Amino acid sequence: MALYTKDDIVAKARELALMISESNEVDFFKRAEAQINENKKISEMLAQIKSLQKQAVNYQHYGKHEALKQVEAKIEKIQDELDEIPIIQEFQESQVEVNDLLQLVSHTISNKVTNEIITSTGGDLLAGETGSKVKSSSGENCSY
């Protein structure tokens, strides 16, 4: 059985990160983002939202609640318009897909490490218990 160092593991993680960054999901995300950045209408709408958000922070700070409500309504209206643009929808979907891929990788690693610990200690995979837990629950190695 080979023992790996932290440096070995980090090197493999970097290799995996490179693979993910070159995946179909990330490629689509980058292309959608580029299309959004090149779209003048979308850029203007995003700039409007940023400007209105700054106003909202000021209104909130100075307790101008009615003005704050009006600005928040404007932000919501522009956001709703943005959400109707197909490339924005595709971009949001691609964000979800990239996040799902990262979650899948994370869960796969976590589950594999857990399962390897259980099996390498003679544990019970179905019960999710390591060998030390199985031995102590069966009465072995217990002093009464």
VMD Tcl script that builds the backbone (N, CA, C; Angstrom):
set m [mol new atoms 432]
animate dup $m
set s [atomselect $m all]
$s set {name element resname resid chain x y z} {
  {N N MET 1 A 0.842 -1.188 0.000}
  {CA C MET 1 A 0.000 0.000 0.000}
  {C C MET 1 A 0.887 1.251 0.000}
  {N N ALA 2 A 0.637 2.121 -0.925}
  {CA C ALA 2 A 1.436 3.344 -1.047}
  {C C ALA 2 A 0.908 4.410 -0.098}
  {N N LEU 3 A 1.827 5.127 0.504}
  {CA C LEU 3 A 1.442 6.265 1.327}
  {C C LEU 3 A 1.750 7.527 0.543}
  {N N TYR 4 A 0.793 8.446 0.520}
  {CA C TYR 4 A 0.951 9.683 -0.229}
  {C C TYR 4 A 1.129 10.856 0.716}
  {N N THR 5 A 1.904 11.839 0.269}
  {CA C THR 5 A 2.104 13.050 1.059}
  {C C THR 5 A 1.028 14.071 0.693}
  {N N LYS 6 A 0.923 15.106 1.512}
  {CA C LYS 6 A 0.006 16.201 1.185}
  {C C LYS 6 A 0.349 16.801 -0.171}
  {N N ASP 7 A 1.650 16.932 -0.451}
  {CA C ASP 7 A 2.083 17.496 -1.726}
  {C C ASP 7 A 1.620 16.638 -2.898}
  {N N ASP 8 A 1.680 15.299 -2.744}
  {CA C ASP 8 A 1.192 14.389 -3.792}
  {C C ASP 8 A -0.299 14.623 -4.041}
  {N N ILE 9 A -1.041 14.742 -2.959}
  {CA C ILE 9 A -2.497 14.902 -3.047}
  {C C ILE 9 A -2.858 16.244 -3.670}
  {N N VAL 10 A -2.164 17.303 -3.246}
  {CA C VAL 10 A -2.422 18.636 -3.798}
  {C C VAL 10 A -2.085 18.664 -5.287}
  {N N ALA 11 A -1.028 17.981 -5.680}
  {CA C ALA 11 A -0.662 17.920 -7.104}
  {C C ALA 11 A -1.784 17.257 -7.907}
  {N N LYS 12 A -2.345 16.166 -7.376}
  {CA C LYS 12 A -3.466 15.498 -8.057}
  {C C LYS 12 A -4.699 16.399 -8.073}
  {N N ALA 13 A -4.912 17.145 -6.993}
  {CA C ALA 13 A -6.060 18.066 -6.942}
  {C C ALA 13 A -5.908 19.144 -8.009}
  {N N ARG 14 A -4.692 19.629 -8.196}
  {CA C ARG 14 A -4.446 20.641 -9.243}
  {C C ARG 14 A -4.701 20.043 -10.630}
  {N N GLU 15 A -4.301 18.797 -10.802}
  {CA C GLU 15 A -4.535 18.100 -12.067}
  {C C GLU 15 A -6.050 17.962 -12.316}
  {N N LEU 16 A -6.778 17.592 -11.283}
  {CA C LEU 16 A -8.233 17.466 -11.379}
  {C C LEU 16 A -8.881 18.829 -11.650}
  {N N ALA 17 A -8.382 19.869 -10.996}
  {CA C ALA 17 A -8.901 21.223 -11.223}
  {C C ALA 17 A -8.700 21.647 -12.681}
  {N N LEU 18 A -7.551 21.304 -13.242}
  {CA C LEU 18 A -7.287 21.620 -14.645}
  {C C LEU 18 A -8.271 20.871 -15.546}
  {N N MET 19 A -8.512 19.605 -15.241}
  {CA C MET 19 A -9.481 18.821 -16.022}
  {C C MET 19 A -10.865 19.468 -15.967}
  {N N ILE 20 A -11.276 19.897 -14.778}
  {CA C ILE 20 A -12.587 20.528 -14.613}
  {C C ILE 20 A -12.643 21.831 -15.405}
  {N N SER 21 A -11.566 22.617 -15.332}
  {CA C SER 21 A -11.550 23.905 -16.032}
  {C C SER 21 A -11.584 23.722 -17.550}
  {N N GLU 22 A -11.248 22.519 -18.024}
  {CA C GLU 22 A -11.275 22.229 -19.454}
  {C C GLU 22 A -12.473 21.344 -19.829}
  {N N SER 23 A -13.473 21.259 -18.937}
  {CA C SER 23 A -14.652 20.425 -19.193}
  {C C SER 23 A -15.652 21.151 -20.099}
  {N N ASN 24 A -16.579 20.397 -20.652}
  {CA C ASN 24 A -17.645 20.983 -21.479}
  {C C ASN 24 A -18.447 22.008 -20.693}
  {N N GLU 25 A -18.732 21.699 -19.417}
  {CA C GLU 25 A -19.538 22.595 -18.587}
  {C C GLU 25 A -18.859 23.951 -18.410}
  {N N VAL 26 A -17.588 23.941 -18.107}
  {CA C VAL 26 A -16.859 25.193 -17.899}
  {C C VAL 26 A -16.664 25.921 -19.227}
  {N N ASP 27 A -16.436 25.188 -20.300}
  {CA C ASP 27 A -16.291 25.811 -21.616}
  {C C ASP 27 A -17.566 26.557 -21.994}
  {N N PHE 28 A -18.718 25.923 -21.783}
  {CA C PHE 28 A -19.997 26.576 -22.098}
  {C C PHE 28 A -20.184 27.820 -21.230}
  {N N PHE 29 A -19.849 27.706 -19.942}
  {CA C PHE 29 A -19.941 28.828 -19.010}
  {C C PHE 29 A -19.113 30.014 -19.517}
  {N N LYS 30 A -17.875 29.749 -19.938}
  {CA C LYS 30 A -16.988 30.826 -20.409}
  {C C LYS 30 A -17.530 31.475 -21.681}
  {N N ARG 31 A -18.067 30.652 -22.591}
  {CA C ARG 31 A -18.610 31.212 -23.829}
  {C C ARG 31 A -19.855 32.057 -23.548}
  {N N ALA 32 A -20.704 31.593 -22.650}
  {CA C ALA 32 A -21.911 32.357 -22.300}
  {C C ALA 32 A -21.524 33.675 -21.636}
  {N N GLU 33 A -20.553 33.621 -20.744}
  {CA C GLU 33 A -20.096 34.841 -20.067}
  {C C GLU 33 A -19.532 35.837 -21.077}
  {N N ALA 34 A -18.774 35.346 -22.048}
  {CA C ALA 34 A -18.203 36.231 -23.075}
  {C C ALA 34 A -19.311 36.892 -23.885}
  {N N GLN 35 A -20.344 36.127 -24.233}
  {CA C GLN 35 A -21.463 36.701 -24.991}
  {C C GLN 35 A -22.177 37.781 -24.182}
  {N N ILE 36 A -22.316 37.543 -22.886}
  {CA C ILE 36 A -22.961 38.530 -22.014}
  {C C ILE 36 A -22.123 39.809 -21.963}
  {N N ASN 37 A -20.810 39.640 -21.801}
  {CA C ASN 37 A -19.921 40.802 -21.709}
  {C C ASN 37 A -19.878 41.607 -22.996}
  {N N GLU 38 A -20.118 40.944 -24.123}
  {CA C GLU 38 A -20.088 41.633 -25.424}
  {C C GLU 38 A -21.432 42.277 -25.772}
  {N N ASN 39 A -22.474 41.976 -25.019}
  {CA C ASN 39 A -23.812 42.474 -25.319}
  {C C ASN 39 A -24.011 43.837 -24.659}
  {N N LYS 40 A -24.135 44.881 -25.488}
  {CA C LYS 40 A -24.233 46.257 -24.983}
  {C C LYS 40 A -25.476 46.446 -24.106}
  {N N LYS 41 A -26.611 45.920 -24.523}
  {CA C LYS 41 A -27.855 46.068 -23.758}
  {C C LYS 41 A -27.709 45.450 -22.363}
  {N N ILE 42 A -27.155 44.246 -22.316}
  {CA C ILE 42 A -26.972 43.569 -21.025}
  {C C ILE 42 A -25.985 44.346 -20.166}
  {N N SER 43 A -24.892 44.818 -20.755}
  {CA C SER 43 A -23.894 45.590 -19.997}
  {C C SER 43 A -24.523 46.834 -19.380}
  {N N GLU 44 A -25.349 47.508 -20.164}
  {CA C GLU 44 A -26.024 48.713 -19.646}
  {C C GLU 44 A -26.977 48.364 -18.500}
  {N N MET 45 A -27.703 47.266 -18.657}
  {CA C MET 45 A -28.635 46.856 -17.600}
  {C C MET 45 A -27.884 46.497 -16.313}
  {N N LEU 46 A -26.762 45.802 -16.459}
  {CA C LEU 46 A -25.956 45.440 -15.291}
  {C C LEU 46 A -25.380 46.688 -14.624}
  {N N ALA 47 A -24.942 47.649 -15.426}
  {CA C ALA 47 A -24.420 48.907 -14.880}
  {C C ALA 47 A -25.527 49.656 -14.139}
  {N N GLN 48 A -26.744 49.641 -14.699}
  {CA C GLN 48 A -27.884 50.279 -14.018}
  {C C GLN 48 A -28.126 49.629 -12.655}
  {N N ILE 49 A -28.106 48.317 -12.625}
  {CA C ILE 49 A -28.330 47.602 -11.361}
  {C C ILE 49 A -27.272 47.991 -10.341}
  {N N LYS 50 A -25.997 48.012 -10.763}
  {CA C LYS 50 A -24.914 48.400 -9.843}
  {C C LYS 50 A -25.138 49.796 -9.280}
  {N N SER 51 A -25.500 50.715 -10.144}
  {CA C SER 51 A -25.737 52.097 -9.732}
  {C C SER 51 A -26.911 52.166 -8.746}
  {N N LEU 52 A -27.970 51.462 -9.075}
  {CA C LEU 52 A -29.148 51.460 -8.192}
  {C C LEU 52 A -28.836 50.785 -6.847}
  {N N GLN 53 A -28.009 49.759 -6.873}
  {CA C GLN 53 A -27.627 49.106 -5.621}
  {C C GLN 53 A -26.852 50.058 -4.715}
  {N N LYS 54 A -25.990 50.885 -5.307}
  {CA C LYS 54 A -25.261 51.891 -4.522}
  {C C LYS 54 A -26.238 52.896 -3.910}
  {N N GLN 55 A -27.223 53.321 -4.712}
  {CA C GLN 55 A -28.250 54.233 -4.194}
  {C C GLN 55 A -29.003 53.577 -3.035}
  {N N ALA 56 A -29.331 52.309 -3.204}
  {CA C ALA 56 A -30.079 51.585 -2.176}
  {C C ALA 56 A -29.302 51.550 -0.861}
  {N N VAL 57 A -28.006 51.314 -0.951}
  {CA C VAL 57 A -27.171 51.289 0.260}
  {C C VAL 57 A -27.211 52.657 0.947}
  {N N ASN 58 A -27.105 53.729 0.157}
  {CA C ASN 58 A -27.158 55.083 0.728}
  {C C ASN 58 A -28.516 55.367 1.366}
  {N N TYR 59 A -29.586 55.026 0.663}
  {CA C TYR 59 A -30.933 55.258 1.209}
  {C C TYR 59 A -31.141 54.478 2.508}
  {N N GLN 60 A -30.631 53.256 2.519}
  {CA C GLN 60 A -30.768 52.437 3.729}
  {C C GLN 60 A -29.975 53.067 4.877}
  {N N HIS 61 A -28.761 53.513 4.575}
  {CA C HIS 61 A -27.903 54.121 5.586}
  {C C HIS 61 A -28.538 55.368 6.199}
  {N N TYR 62 A -29.200 56.157 5.342}
  {CA C TYR 62 A -29.800 57.403 5.831}
  {C C TYR 62 A -31.265 57.249 6.238}
  {N N GLY 63 A -31.763 56.010 6.239}
  {CA C GLY 63 A -33.120 55.757 6.706}
  {C C GLY 63 A -34.211 56.266 5.778}
  {N N LYS 64 A -33.913 56.389 4.520}
  {CA C LYS 64 A -34.910 56.859 3.545}
  {C C LYS 64 A -35.642 55.631 2.984}
  {N N HIS 65 A -36.607 55.154 3.758}
  {CA C HIS 65 A -37.264 53.880 3.468}
  {C C HIS 65 A -38.105 53.903 2.197}
  {N N GLU 66 A -38.801 54.999 1.952}
  {CA C GLU 66 A -39.651 55.062 0.754}
  {C C GLU 66 A -38.792 55.081 -0.513}
  {N N ALA 67 A -37.733 55.864 -0.496}
  {CA C ALA 67 A -36.816 55.920 -1.642}
  {C C ALA 67 A -36.151 54.556 -1.848}
  {N N LEU 68 A -35.831 53.886 -0.744}
  {CA C LEU 68 A -35.224 52.556 -0.806}
  {C C LEU 68 A -36.175 51.575 -1.492}
  {N N LYS 69 A -37.448 51.606 -1.121}
  {CA C LYS 69 A -38.435 50.718 -1.738}
  {C C LYS 69 A -38.523 50.954 -3.247}
  {N N GLN 70 A -38.507 52.221 -3.631}
  {CA C GLN 70 A -38.599 52.560 -5.064}
  {C C GLN 70 A -37.382 52.036 -5.835}
  {N N VAL 71 A -36.204 52.221 -5.261}
  {CA C VAL 71 A -34.975 51.760 -5.911}
  {C C VAL 71 A -34.966 50.231 -5.987}
  {N N GLU 72 A -35.380 49.574 -4.921}
  {CA C GLU 72 A -35.428 48.107 -4.925}
  {C C GLU 72 A -36.404 47.596 -5.980}
  {N N ALA 73 A -37.512 48.289 -6.174}
  {CA C ALA 73 A -38.484 47.913 -7.211}
  {C C ALA 73 A -37.870 48.058 -8.600}
  {N N LYS 74 A -37.085 49.135 -8.812}
  {CA C LYS 74 A -36.413 49.335 -10.102}
  {C C LYS 74 A -35.396 48.219 -10.359}
  {N N ILE 75 A -34.653 47.869 -9.314}
  {CA C ILE 75 A -33.661 46.793 -9.437}
  {C C ILE 75 A -34.361 45.485 -9.807}
  {N N GLU 76 A -35.443 45.192 -9.136}
  {CA C GLU 76 A -36.183 43.955 -9.394}
  {C C GLU 76 A -36.720 43.925 -10.827}
  {N N LYS 77 A -37.207 45.066 -11.305}
  {CA C LYS 77 A -37.748 45.149 -12.679}
  {C C LYS 77 A -36.647 44.864 -13.702}
  {N N ILE 78 A -35.482 45.472 -13.516}
  {CA C ILE 78 A -34.371 45.248 -14.448}
  {C C ILE 78 A -33.894 43.794 -14.357}
  {N N GLN 79 A -33.837 43.275 -13.136}
  {CA C GLN 79 A -33.408 41.883 -12.947}
  {C C GLN 79 A -34.371 40.926 -13.645}
  {N N ASP 80 A -35.663 41.202 -13.548}
  {CA C ASP 80 A -36.661 40.368 -14.230}
  {C C ASP 80 A -36.468 40.422 -15.743}
  {N N GLU 81 A -36.169 41.618 -16.264}
  {CA C GLU 81 A -35.915 41.759 -17.703}
  {C C GLU 81 A -34.672 40.965 -18.111}
  {N N LEU 82 A -33.630 41.053 -17.291}
  {CA C LEU 82 A -32.401 40.299 -17.568}
  {C C LEU 82 A -32.685 38.797 -17.586}
  {N N ASP 83 A -33.462 38.348 -16.612}
  {CA C ASP 83 A -33.748 36.918 -16.485}
  {C C ASP 83 A -34.518 36.365 -17.681}
  {N N GLU 84 A -35.134 37.234 -18.468}
  {CA C GLU 84 A -35.884 36.799 -19.647}
  {C C GLU 84 A -34.997 36.664 -20.890}
  {N N ILE 85 A -33.784 37.161 -20.827}
  {CA C ILE 85 A -32.873 37.114 -21.980}
  {C C ILE 85 A -32.275 35.703 -22.062}
  {N N PRO 86 A -32.429 35.042 -23.215}
  {CA C PRO 86 A -31.967 33.648 -23.347}
  {C C PRO 86 A -30.520 33.406 -22.921}
  {N N ILE 87 A -29.583 34.287 -23.309}
  {CA C ILE 87 A -28.182 34.047 -22.954}
  {C C ILE 87 A -27.978 34.142 -21.445}
  {N N ILE 88 A -28.763 34.972 -20.773}
  {CA C ILE 88 A -28.687 35.055 -19.307}
  {C C ILE 88 A -29.178 33.747 -18.698}
  {N N GLN 89 A -30.274 33.229 -19.242}
  {CA C GLN 89 A -30.803 31.952 -18.756}
  {C C GLN 89 A -29.782 30.834 -18.967}
  {N N GLU 90 A -29.154 30.822 -20.148}
  {CA C GLU 90 A -28.142 29.799 -20.437}
  {C C GLU 90 A -26.941 29.943 -19.500}
  {N N PHE 91 A -26.546 31.192 -19.240}
  {CA C PHE 91 A -25.430 31.439 -18.327}
  {C C PHE 91 A -25.756 30.931 -16.927}
  {N N GLN 92 A -26.965 31.228 -16.451}
  {CA C GLN 92 A -27.375 30.779 -15.116}
  {C C GLN 92 A -27.424 29.252 -15.049}
  {N N GLU 93 A -27.927 28.633 -16.120}
  {CA C GLU 93 A -27.955 27.167 -16.164}
  {C C GLU 93 A -26.538 26.602 -16.155}
  {N N SER 94 A -25.629 27.255 -16.869}
  {CA C SER 94 A -24.246 26.772 -16.908}
  {C C SER 94 A -23.582 26.925 -15.540}
  {N N GLN 95 A -23.944 27.984 -14.795}
  {CA C GLN 95 A -23.424 28.138 -13.431}
  {C C GLN 95 A -23.861 26.960 -12.571}
  {N N VAL 96 A -25.118 26.578 -12.714}
  {CA C VAL 96 A -25.654 25.440 -11.946}
  {C C VAL 96 A -24.919 24.159 -12.339}
  {N N GLU 97 A -24.694 23.963 -13.641}
  {CA C GLU 97 A -24.013 22.746 -14.102}
  {C C GLU 97 A -22.571 22.674 -13.596}
  {N N VAL 98 A -21.866 23.798 -13.620}
  {CA C VAL 98 A -20.495 23.815 -13.114}
  {C C VAL 98 A -20.502 23.536 -11.607}
  {N N ASN 99 A -21.421 24.165 -10.895}
  {CA C ASN 99 A -21.524 23.927 -9.458}
  {C C ASN 99 A -21.861 22.466 -9.167}
  {N N ASP 100 A -22.784 21.899 -9.955}
  {CA C ASP 100 A -23.147 20.484 -9.777}
  {C C ASP 100 A -21.934 19.579 -10.006}
  {N N LEU 101 A -21.129 19.905 -11.024}
  {CA C LEU 101 A -19.928 19.122 -11.299}
  {C C LEU 101 A -18.959 19.194 -10.119}
  {N N LEU 102 A -18.760 20.392 -9.581}
  {CA C LEU 102 A -17.866 20.544 -8.420}
  {C C LEU 102 A -18.387 19.779 -7.209}
  {N N GLN 103 A -19.713 19.845 -6.994}
  {CA C GLN 103 A -20.318 19.105 -5.885}
  {C C GLN 103 A -20.162 17.600 -6.076}
  {N N LEU 104 A -20.355 17.137 -7.311}
  {CA C LEU 104 A -20.213 15.715 -7.613}
  {C C LEU 104 A -18.791 15.241 -7.317}
  {N N VAL 105 A -17.812 16.021 -7.745}
  {CA C VAL 105 A -16.415 15.671 -7.492}
  {C C VAL 105 A -16.145 15.644 -5.991}
  {N N SER 106 A -16.618 16.649 -5.289}
  {CA C SER 106 A -16.419 16.730 -3.844}
  {C C SER 106 A -17.052 15.540 -3.115}
  {N N HIS 107 A -18.288 15.226 -3.471}
  {CA C HIS 107 A -18.983 14.096 -2.830}
  {C C HIS 107 A -18.327 12.762 -3.191}
  {N N THR 108 A -17.885 12.632 -4.432}
  {CA C THR 108 A -17.224 11.395 -4.861}
  {C C THR 108 A -15.949 11.173 -4.061}
  {N N ILE 109 A -15.155 12.220 -3.905}
  {CA C ILE 109 A -13.917 12.113 -3.123}
  {C C ILE 109 A -14.242 11.768 -1.676}
  {N N SER 110 A -15.174 12.497 -1.098}
  {CA C SER 110 A -15.548 12.265 0.305}
  {C C SER 110 A -16.034 10.837 0.527}
  {N N ASN 111 A -16.939 10.383 -0.345}
  {CA C ASN 111 A -17.480 9.023 -0.198}
  {C C ASN 111 A -16.404 7.965 -0.391}
  {N N LYS 112 A -15.527 8.172 -1.364}
  {CA C LYS 112 A -14.462 7.201 -1.625}
  {C C LYS 112 A -13.500 7.123 -0.444}
  {N N VAL 113 A -13.138 8.272 0.116}
  {CA C VAL 113 A -12.234 8.269 1.277}
  {C C VAL 113 A -12.897 7.539 2.445}
  {N N THR 114 A -14.155 7.863 2.703}
  {CA C THR 114 A -14.885 7.212 3.803}
  {C C THR 114 A -14.950 5.703 3.584}
  {N N ASN 115 A -15.322 5.280 2.376}
  {CA C ASN 115 A -15.427 3.850 2.087}
  {C C ASN 115 A -14.083 3.141 2.204}
  {N N GLU 116 A -13.013 3.801 1.759}
  {CA C GLU 116 A -11.677 3.204 1.869}
  {C C GLU 116 A -11.276 3.042 3.337}
  {N N ILE 117 A -11.610 4.014 4.156}
  {CA C ILE 117 A -11.290 3.903 5.590}
  {C C ILE 117 A -12.058 2.731 6.194}
  {N N ILE 118 A -13.338 2.633 5.867}
  {CA C ILE 118 A -14.168 1.547 6.413}
  {C C ILE 118 A -13.637 0.187 5.977}
  {N N THR 119 A -13.396 0.005 4.684}
  {CA C THR 119 A -12.948 -1.307 4.212}
  {C C THR 119 A -11.531 -1.626 4.673}
  {N N SER 120 A -10.648 -0.631 4.739}
  {CA C SER 120 A -9.262 -0.904 5.144}
  {C C SER 120 A -9.156 -1.242 6.630}
  {N N THR 121 A -10.187 -0.895 7.404}
  {CA C THR 121 A -10.173 -1.245 8.834}
  {C C THR 121 A -11.033 -2.471 9.114}
  {N N GLY 122 A -11.509 -3.124 8.035}
  {CA C GLY 122 A -12.340 -4.318 8.216}
  {C C GLY 122 A -13.741 -3.981 8.677}
  {N N GLY 123 A -14.190 -2.798 8.334}
  {CA C GLY 123 A -15.507 -2.353 8.792}
  {C C GLY 123 A -16.643 -2.837 7.912}
  {N N ASP 124 A -17.822 -2.310 8.197}
  {CA C ASP 124 A -19.055 -2.687 7.510}
  {C C ASP 124 A -19.528 -1.504 6.675}
  {N N LEU 125 A -19.387 -1.635 5.332}
  {CA C LEU 125 A -19.783 -0.545 4.433}
  {C C LEU 125 A -21.269 -0.225 4.542}
  {N N LEU 126 A -22.100 -1.268 4.628}
  {CA C LEU 126 A -23.551 -1.044 4.690}
  {C C LEU 126 A -23.945 -0.290 5.952}
  {N N ALA 127 A -23.292 -0.595 7.046}
  {CA C ALA 127 A -23.594 0.094 8.299}
  {C C ALA 127 A -22.837 1.414 8.402}
  {N N GLY 128 A -21.818 1.578 7.564}
  {CA C GLY 128 A -21.023 2.801 7.604}
  {C C GLY 128 A -20.155 2.882 8.839}
  {N N GLU 129 A -19.671 1.710 9.296}
  {CA C GLU 129 A -18.864 1.668 10.518}
  {C C GLU 129 A -17.477 1.138 10.217}
  {N N THR 130 A -16.471 1.753 10.845}
  {CA C THR 130 A -15.098 1.281 10.688}
  {C C THR 130 A -14.916 -0.007 11.474}
  {N N GLY 131 A -13.792 -0.667 11.214}
  {CA C GLY 131 A -13.501 -1.922 11.904}
  {C C GLY 131 A -13.452 -1.766 13.410}
  {N N SER 132 A -12.938 -0.649 13.900}
  {CA C SER 132 A -12.859 -0.453 15.351}
  {C C SER 132 A -14.252 -0.355 15.956}
  {N N LYS 133 A -15.186 0.243 15.249}
  {CA C LYS 133 A -16.568 0.361 15.733}
  {C C LYS 133 A -17.242 -1.005 15.704}
  {N N VAL 134 A -17.019 -1.768 14.619}
  {CA C VAL 134 A -17.624 -3.098 14.500}
  {C C VAL 134 A -17.114 -3.989 15.624}
  {N N LYS 135 A -15.807 -3.973 15.890}
  {CA C LYS 135 A -15.234 -4.804 16.940}
  {C C LYS 135 A -15.758 -4.435 18.315}
  {N N SER 136 A -15.868 -3.116 18.586}
  {CA C SER 136 A -16.321 -2.711 19.920}
  {C C SER 136 A -17.807 -2.984 20.101}
  {N N SER 137 A -18.605 -2.938 19.023}
  {CA C SER 137 A -20.032 -3.182 19.181}
  {C C SER 137 A -20.334 -4.665 19.274}
  {N N SER 138 A -19.408 -5.536 18.822}
  {CA C SER 138 A -19.659 -6.961 18.901}
  {C C SER 138 A -19.154 -7.547 20.234}
  {N N GLY 139 A -18.612 -6.684 21.050}
  {CA C GLY 139 A -18.168 -7.130 22.366}
  {C C GLY 139 A -16.693 -7.454 22.417}
  {N N GLU 140 A -16.023 -7.489 21.263}
  {CA C GLU 140 A -14.574 -7.746 21.258}
  {C C GLU 140 A -13.853 -6.528 21.826}
  {N N ASN 141 A -12.719 -6.751 22.425}
  {CA C ASN 141 A -11.884 -5.694 22.966}
  {C C ASN 141 A -12.607 -4.855 24.005}
  {N N CYS 142 A -13.664 -5.355 24.587}
  {CA C CYS 142 A -14.360 -4.608 25.638}
  {C C CYS 142 A -14.022 -5.219 26.969}
  {N N SER 143 A -13.813 -4.398 27.964}
  {CA C SER 143 A -13.574 -4.919 29.303}
  {C C SER 143 A -14.755 -4.559 30.176}
  {N N TYR 144 A -15.433 -5.602 30.642}
  {CA C TYR 144 A -16.603 -5.389 31.500}
  {C C TYR 144 A -16.250 -5.507 32.936}
}
mol reanalyze $m
mol bondsrecalc $m
mol representation Tube
mol addrep $m
